[in-house]
């Protein structure tokens, strides 16, 4: 058992229900690194209205070893970091910050690797010739990058903000060196959903605060797969309806677990036990 306690935190809005803290605390203890993980909710009194830079630097000065970053700070945090990895540089968003002993702040994006690992585990032989992704927010940007990196031949990106969709497509194609992605106008969404190999919901639709589905699931057929990034609840209305239509499904819990697995590796240099972290996630979700 290490004598030094690992101090980690999560910076974001409305994060009381986050499953990330128990995963890290359980894995740290199992690895002989007692871990304390604090939620730094930027909507709560004491932090509300505080500049992100102030919160970040206070955590560093107080001896935090690392931070996870979530909505709405994944993009804003990038300019406050001393070093960033290639995924952060390409996407302009970070969800993991390692704080070195000398105070250097190093940014990573484990949403990309988290979705990729979850997808390969949960849908190992899924066709990715044509994929429709709905939503281009912070997590959606990472999911799109993962899909293109995994070899999706044609990624059709749909968003209520067409400018944001176009910007993401341009970034993806520039990074891939090929025409891997296209912006999908709203009036072409229905036929695209019927023809594609699979669909990813990268919007908050399905969460308790945003009930419903991001598209008409009646358009789906059994030959298709459907993936979620929402993990509260684990079985969203979208996944339930897709399964009823015979589709293979991927819940958002896999991305949540694998992004935490990769973050733990960055924070500690230790190799995490995926199944142990998954069990901690499921226990916290029950």
GIJOLIN-V640582 format. One record per helix or strand of 2 or more residues. SS is the DSSP state (a for helix, b for strand). FROM is the first residue (numbers start at 1). TO is the last residue. If there is no record, write none. Layout:
BEGIN
ss from to
SS FROM TO
SS FROM TO
END
This chain:
BEGIN
ss from to
b 6 12
a 20 30
b 35 41
a 52 61
b 66 69
a 78 80
b 83 84
a 86 91
b 96 99
b 105 108
a 110 122
b 130 134
a 138 149
b 154 158
a 162 176
b 181 183
a 186 195
b 198 201
a 208 210
a 217 219
b 225 228
a 237 244
b 248 250
a 253 268
a 274 285
END
